[in-house]
Amino acid sequence: MVIVNTHEAKTRLSELLQMVECENERVTVCRNGKPIAELVPIRMTKRSIYDPHPILSQGVILGDEISPAMPIEEWPEEYQ
């Protein structure tokens, strides 16, 4: 795992993203020595797409109507 401060993260963002993408590296960004964010490869976070928060799986309220949740089978392929 790589740890950088916010200034270094801004300065080296392209390089850090390359490390995350190509080397599956995790990058922790700190402010005043405290972690505030983490860059991780997207495939590592994909799990959360399959397990949506229970409230989100009930549907979305648009005005006065409730839109049913979209079944996972209908999601675009890149999110499955």
C-alpha positions in Angstrom: 0.0 0.0 0.0 1.2 3.5 -0.9 0.5 6.4 1.5 0.6 10.0 0.2 -0.4 13.4 1.5 -3.0 15.5 -0.4 -0.4 17.7 -2.1 1.6 14.7 -3.3 -1.6 13.0 -4.5 -2.5 16.1 -6.6 1.0 16.3 -8.0 1.3 12.6 -8.8 -2.3 11.7 -9.6 -1.7 10.3 -13.0 1.2 8.1 -11.7 -0.8 7.0 -8.7 -3.8 6.0 -10.9 -1.4 4.1 -13.2 -0.2 2.1 -10.1 -3.8 1.4 -9.1 -4.8 0.3 -12.5 -1.8 -1.7 -13.6 -0.3 -3.0 -10.4 -3.5 -3.4 -8.3 -1.9 -1.1 -5.8 -4.0 0.6 -3.0 -3.2 4.3 -2.4 -4.2 6.0 0.8 -4.4 9.8 0.8 -3.8 11.5 4.1 -4.4 15.0 5.4 -2.4 16.1 8.4 -1.3 12.4 8.8 -4.9 11.1 8.9 -6.3 8.9 6.1 -9.1 10.6 4.3 -9.5 8.6 1.1 -8.3 5.5 -0.7 -7.7 4.8 -4.4 -8.4 1.1 -5.2 -8.8 -0.8 -8.5 -12.5 -0.7 -9.5 -12.8 -4.5 -9.6 -12.0 -4.5 -5.9 -15.0 -2.2 -5.2 -17.4 -3.9 -7.6 -18.8 -6.2 -4.8 -20.8 -3.3 -3.4 -22.7 -3.0 -6.6 -24.1 -6.5 -6.0 -25.1 -5.8 -2.5 -27.0 -2.5 -2.6 -28.3 -1.0 0.6 -31.7 -2.5 1.5 -33.4 0.9 1.1 -32.0 1.4 -2.4 -33.2 -2.0 -3.5 -36.8 -1.0 -2.8 -37.0 1.5 -5.6 -36.5 5.2 -6.2 -39.0 7.9 -5.4 -39.5 10.3 -8.3 -42.0 13.0 -7.4 -45.1 11.0 -6.1 -44.2 7.8 -8.0 -42.0 4.9 -6.9 -39.8 3.5 -9.6 -39.1 -0.2 -9.0 -35.5 -1.3 -8.5 -33.8 -2.6 -11.7 -33.0 -6.3 -11.5 -29.3 -7.0 -11.6 -29.8 -9.0 -14.9 -30.9 -5.7 -16.6 -27.8 -3.7 -15.5 -25.3 -2.8 -18.2 -22.7 -5.5 -18.6 -19.8 -3.4 -17.2 -21.6 -3.3 -13.8 -22.5 -7.0 -13.5 
